[in-house]
Amino acid sequence: MRRGLMAWDPEEIPLRVLQERVRRLQAAMADAGHDAMILYTNFIRSAAVSYLTAFSPYWADGMLLVPRDGEPVFATTLSRRVGSWIQTVKPIGDLVTSPAPGTVLGKRLAEISGIRRIAILELDKFPGGLYDELVAALPGVEIVAGTQTFAKARGVLDDVEKRLLTKADGIAKQALQSLDPQGCNLGEAVGAVEKAARLQGAEEVYIAIAPDLDSDRRFLRLSGERALGRRFAIRATVAYKGNWVRQIKTYSHNSQDALAISRADASFRNVLARFVAREPIAAQFAGINANDWIVEAATGTTPLAVITSYKAAHAMPAHGPGLILSMTTVFDRVPWCGAGLAALPESALS
């Protein structure tokens, strides 16, 4: 279950912005010849539905139906009692509760004249049981992939998303900066960072740690009283109002290491501040000899998905949703890891 406060704040996410996002998707659907689109959501694949409705599920799965015209409909397997609460934190569209949400939405679609072609976001990952329910209720209707259509609408970064990404990034950054690495063990370090992020209002926090960078630079979900190595790093993945970011900070107990880490941090901040999505990424690493990096973004149902990496060094991802750059390297002979939100466009639609 999610442990943070889930609430819709109309000042942070105005209803008109959600309506604009839906209309943008409907326009993309019309261009692609889709009569409706289905978007799946669950605890770990909440991003697309959250983007359109401001709602993030906390255990059961669900489906959002977006017709080419009219209001969306969200169907969930949760009870009607829980459904009444969902409607208070999902300010857009209708809500239905059913143990067979695919059947319910399929029947709704069958009642609309002219429905011939339905798109499903990430069709290859859509649950088979829900697919069978839809098909059974819609004989003769063509089911097609809707990922590219959704990506076209999702590629616009509005001012609300920009502001919330910046807020989430600040929470993660401050939580990592609040940790004093001297004298703490692994569990204490992880707990301190998570506590700091949650006290700042994070809905969800996932903390991973590389407890000894000299032996292993992988980030793992760990706890316990294990001693930390001379150099270690912590990764904080934070959600605020459905907007997810990552931050990574490297620490050392050694004063000489700390100077090198400080210089690496400054160089990385410069990379993030000057980041341009439509230029080759590797060429932008001035001051850092990076040969292991990834770029992530919320492009579909997954809150953060890898869209390119060092394996495609000349890739030029479009700048739509906020891009998260994560990097591992050696700086002045000190192993170093970092991650953060890349520079957001100066202008965005609101």
C-alpha positions in Angstrom: 0.0 0.0 0.0 1.0 3.6 -0.5 1.8 5.2 2.8 1.7 8.9 1.9 -1.3 11.3 1.8 -3.4 10.9 -1.3 -5.5 14.0 -1.9 -6.4 16.2 -4.9 -5.6 19.8 -4.5 -7.3 21.9 -7.2 -4.7 24.7 -6.7 -1.8 22.3 -7.4 -3.6 20.4 -10.2 -6.5 22.5 -11.6 -9.4 20.7 -13.2 -8.9 22.6 -16.4 -5.4 21.2 -16.8 -6.7 17.6 -16.6 -9.4 18.5 -19.1 -6.8 19.9 -21.5 -4.7 16.7 -21.2 -7.7 14.6 -22.0 -8.7 16.8 -25.0 -5.1 16.6 -26.2 -5.3 12.8 -26.2 -8.7 12.9 -27.9 -7.2 15.1 -30.6 -4.4 12.6 -31.1 -6.9 9.7 -31.2 -8.9 11.5 -33.9 -5.8 11.9 -36.0 -4.9 8.2 -35.6 -8.5 7.1 -36.3 -9.1 5.6 -32.9 -12.7 5.7 -31.6 -11.6 5.1 -28.0 -8.6 4.3 -25.9 -8.1 2.1 -22.9 -5.4 2.8 -20.4 -4.5 0.1 -17.7 -3.3 1.0 -14.2 -2.1 -0.7 -11.1 0.2 0.0 -8.2 3.4 -0.1 -10.3 1.9 1.1 -13.6 0.0 4.2 -12.5 1.6 6.9 -14.6 -0.7 7.3 -17.6 -4.0 7.2 -15.6 -2.5 9.5 -13.0 -1.5 12.0 -15.7 -5.0 12.2 -17.0 -7.0 12.0 -13.8 -4.7 12.9 -10.9 -5.5 9.5 -9.3 -2.9 6.9 -8.4 -4.2 3.4 -7.3 -2.9 1.9 -4.1 -3.6 -1.8 -4.6 -6.2 -3.0 -7.1 -6.0 -2.6 -10.9 -8.2 -0.6 -13.1 -8.9 0.7 -16.6 -9.5 4.2 -17.9 -11.7 4.5 -21.0 -11.2 7.7 -23.0 -13.7 8.0 -25.8 -12.9 10.2 -28.8 -15.7 12.5 -27.6 -17.0 13.0 -24.1 -15.8 12.3 -20.6 -13.5 9.4 -19.5 -14.7 6.5 -17.5 -12.6 4.8 -14.8 -13.4 1.2 -13.9 -11.9 -0.5 -10.9 -12.2 -3.8 -9.1 -12.4 -2.0 -5.7 -15.7 -1.9 -3.8 -18.3 0.8 -4.1 -17.4 2.0 -0.6 -13.8 2.7 -1.7 -15.1 4.0 -5.0 -16.8 6.9 -3.3 -13.5 7.9 -1.9 -11.8 7.5 -5.2 -14.2 10.0 -6.8 -13.0 12.7 -4.3 -9.3 12.3 -5.4 -10.1 11.7 -9.1 -11.8 14.9 -10.2 -12.3 14.1 -13.8 -14.6 11.5 -15.5 -17.1 8.9 -14.3 -16.4 6.0 -12.0 -17.7 2.4 -12.0 -16.7 -0.5 -9.7 -17.0 -4.1 -10.8 -15.1 -7.4 -10.4 -15.0 -7.5 -14.2 -14.0 -3.9 -15.3 -13.3 -5.0 -18.9 -16.8 -6.3 -19.3 -18.3 -3.1 -17.9 -16.3 -0.8 -20.2 -16.9 -3.1 -23.1 -20.7 -2.8 -22.6 -20.3 1.0 -22.4 -18.5 1.0 -25.7 -21.0 -1.3 -27.3 -23.7 1.3 -26.5 -21.9 4.0 -28.5 -22.7 4.0 -32.2 -19.9 3.9 -34.6 -17.3 2.3 -32.3 -15.1 0.3 -34.7 -11.5 0.8 -33.6 -10.2 0.8 -30.0 -6.6 1.5 -29.0 -5.0 0.1 -25.9 -1.9 1.7 -24.4 0.9 -0.8 -24.2 -1.2 -3.5 -25.8 1.6 -6.1 -25.4 1.5 -5.6 -21.6 -2.3 -5.5 -21.2 -3.6 -8.2 -18.8 -5.0 -11.1 -20.8 -8.1 -11.5 -18.6 -9.2 -7.8 -19.1 -8.5 -8.2 -22.9 -10.8 -11.2 -23.0 -13.5 -9.3 -21.2 -13.3 -6.4 -23.7 -13.3 -8.6 -26.7 -16.3 -10.7 -25.5 -18.3 -7.5 -25.0 -17.3 -6.0 -28.4 -17.5 -8.6 -31.1 -16.3 -7.3 -34.5 -14.5 -4.3 -33.0 -10.8 -3.9 -34.0 -8.3 -3.7 -31.1 -5.1 -1.9 -32.0 -1.9 -0.6 -30.2 -2.3 2.9 -28.9 1.2 3.6 -27.5 2.3 6.0 -30.2 -0.9 7.9 -30.1 -0.6 8.4 -26.3 3.0 9.4 -26.7 2.0 12.2 -29.1 -0.3 13.7 -26.5 2.0 12.9 -23.5 4.9 14.7 -25.2 3.6 18.1 -24.1 5.0 19.3 -20.7 2.5 21.7 -19.2 3.3 24.2 -16.4 1.5 22.2 -13.8 3.6 19.0 -14.4 6.7 21.2 -14.6 6.0 22.7 -11.2 5.2 19.3 -9.6 8.3 17.6 -11.0 10.4 20.5 -9.6 8.6 20.0 -6.2 9.3 16.3 -6.2 12.9 16.8 -7.2 13.4 19.3 -4.4 12.0 16.8 -1.9 14.3 14.1 -3.0 17.3 16.4 -3.1 16.8 17.8 0.4 16.2 14.4 1.9 19.5 13.2 0.6 21.3 16.3 1.6 19.9 16.1 5.1 21.9 12.8 5.8 25.0 13.1 7.9 27.1 10.1 6.7 29.3 10.1 9.8 28.7 7.3 12.2 25.5 5.8 10.7 25.0 2.2 9.6 23.1 1.1 6.4 19.6 0.9 8.0 20.0 4.3 9.8 21.1 6.0 6.5 18.2 4.6 4.5 15.7 5.3 7.2 16.8 8.9 7.7 16.5 9.7 4.0 13.0 8.1 3.7 11.8 9.9 6.8 13.0 13.2 5.6 11.3 12.8 2.2 8.0 11.7 3.8 8.0 14.6 6.2 8.2 16.9 3.2 5.0 15.5 1.8 6.1 12.7 -0.6 3.3 10.3 -1.5 5.7 7.4 -2.0 9.5 6.9 -1.4 11.7 4.1 -2.6 15.2 4.1 -1.2 18.0 2.0 -2.7 21.6 2.0 -1.6 25.0 1.0 -3.0 26.7 0.5 0.4 30.3 0.1 -0.8 31.1 1.7 -4.1 34.6 0.3 -4.1 33.2 -3.3 -4.4 29.7 -2.9 -6.0 27.9 0.0 -7.7 24.5 -1.6 -8.0 21.6 0.0 -6.1 19.7 -2.4 -3.9 16.7 -2.2 -1.5 18.5 -3.1 1.8 18.1 -2.6 5.5 19.8 -3.7 8.7 22.8 -2.7 10.8 25.4 -3.5 8.2 28.4 -1.1 8.2 28.8 1.3 5.3 31.9 1.4 3.1 34.3 4.3 2.9 32.3 5.5 -0.2 28.6 4.8 -0.7 25.6 6.2 -2.5 21.9 6.4 -1.9 19.1 6.7 -4.6 15.8 8.3 -3.6 12.9 7.7 -6.0 10.1 10.0 -4.9 6.5 10.6 -6.0 4.6 13.9 -5.4 1.0 14.2 -6.7 1.8 11.3 -9.1 5.0 12.9 -10.5 8.1 10.7 -10.0 11.7 11.7 -9.9 15.1 10.2 -8.9 18.0 11.7 -7.1 21.3 10.0 -6.2 23.9 11.3 -3.9 27.4 9.9 -3.2 28.9 10.1 0.3 32.3 9.4 1.9 33.8 9.3 5.4 37.1 10.6 4.0 37.7 14.3 3.7 39.8 14.0 0.5 37.0 11.9 -1.1 34.5 14.6 -0.1 36.4 17.2 -2.1 36.3 15.1 -5.3 32.6 14.2 -4.7 31.8 17.9 -4.3 33.5 18.7 -7.6 31.7 15.9 -9.3 28.4 17.1 -7.9 29.0 20.6 -9.3 29.9 19.3 -12.7 26.8 17.1 -12.8 24.6 20.0 -11.7 26.0 21.9 -14.6 25.2 19.1 -17.0 21.6 19.0 -15.7 21.2 22.7 -15.9 22.4 22.9 -19.5 20.7 19.7 -20.7 19.2 19.8 -24.2 17.0 16.9 -25.1 17.3 17.2 -28.8 21.1 17.1 -28.9 23.3 14.0 -28.6 23.4 13.2 -24.8 26.9 12.0 -24.4 28.3 15.2 -26.0 26.8 17.2 -23.1 28.9 15.6 -20.3 31.4 18.4 -20.1 33.7 17.8 -17.1 32.5 14.3 -16.5 34.0 11.2 -18.2 30.7 9.2 -18.2 30.5 5.8 -19.8 27.5 4.4 -17.8 24.3 6.5 -17.9 20.6 6.2 -18.5 17.7 8.6 -19.3 14.3 7.9 -17.9 10.9 9.5 -18.3 7.2 8.9 -17.7 6.1 8.1 -21.3 3.5 5.4 -20.6 2.0 3.4 -17.7 5.4 3.1 -15.8 6.3 6.2 -13.8 9.9 6.1 -14.9 11.0 4.0 -17.9 14.4 4.0 -19.6 14.1 5.8 -22.9 17.8 5.8 -23.8 21.2 4.9 -22.4 25.0 4.9 -23.0 24.3 2.0 -25.4 22.8 4.7 -27.7 25.1 7.6 -27.0 24.0 9.6 -29.9 20.3 9.3 -29.1 18.3 12.5 -29.0 15.1 12.0 -26.9 12.3 14.5 -27.4 11.7 16.8 -24.4 8.2 16.0 -23.3 7.8 14.7 -19.7 10.6 15.5 -17.3 13.8 13.6 -18.1 15.8 11.9 -15.3 19.5 11.5 -16.0 21.4 8.8 -13.9 25.1 8.4 -14.1 28.0 6.3 -12.7 31.6 7.2 -13.2 35.0 7.7 -11.5 36.0 11.3 -10.7 39.5 12.1 -9.5 39.9 8.4 -8.7 36.8 8.4 -6.5 33.8 6.2 -7.6 30.8 8.5 -7.9 27.0 8.2 -8.8 24.5 10.9 -9.4 20.9 11.4 -10.7 18.6 14.3 -11.1 15.9 16.1 -13.1 17.3 17.5 -16.3 16.6 21.1 -17.3 12.9 21.7 -18.1 11.9 23.8 -21.0 11.6 27.5 -20.3 8.1 27.7 -21.7 5.4 25.1 -21.3 1.7 25.0 -22.0 -0.6 25.5 -19.0 
